[in-house]
């Protein structure tokens, strides 16, 4: 899992470094502040990508004496940092775009459009690539990095539209690319707020989706000897989930047999595709004794 994320991080850093240099140089030569701001934002993307990688590395460290539940929160903290980077980028572009709107300047050069087309295509593909890995890992930090690339593609598309209007409109339309950059900030800010809410929810142990809880209950109930499932609490810690579940068993069986059933519940949940790293199973006795069956006979169980 981390191998895929490392590959994505390396690709992201290299692409951002290349595009940042290309946009800043072209923006200076082509008289486009929108393109220069876009290049600066791409430079900041490198830092946010490295923050994501650091968070994933720390989150993957196994539990230890000081962190018995693991280090998964590092991934949530990295996602929060990326969300603030998105919001900072939006605010920065707003400030500079407003300043450029009120400062007379020449219209951008036509060749800046070629660079923007390249940026939109590359960033869109990079966003899909990283988002796919983020979804498969269940990583908000990786998803945030993908949204950062998508935001870059959106600002570049807005700049393309603005520069096109400036070139077609002629005198009086020189600041069209600045208005376009200003408009794109709304989308970037929305992405940043959405990621921040999701990351804070993980950090605050917000309940996971009902669909996941239903699947966990279904798997636990499929174990022979489980009469019912009472409480089921699931919380996300970085890339993993931690489950606290109460199962009801025949009150007449031995403690050893109840313990074995609990272990089966724990094993089936940990082996599921839901990234469940640990399960605490509490065994509750049923109110009435339940007729035994060959499958539920304690004598047929083994540790």
Secondary structure as UniProt FT lines:
FT   HELIX           2..30
FT   HELIX           33..59
FT   TURN            68..69
FT   HELIX           73..101
FT   TURN            110..111
FT   HELIX           112..137
FT   HELIX           140..169
FT   TURN            171..172
FT   TURN            174..175
FT   HELIX           176..203
FT   TURN            204..205
FT   HELIX           210..221
FT   TURN            224..225
FT   STRAND          228..237
FT   TURN            238..239
FT   STRAND          240..249
FT   TURN            251..252
FT   HELIX           255..270
FT   TURN            273..274
FT   STRAND          276..285
FT   HELIX           294..296
FT   HELIX           298..300
//
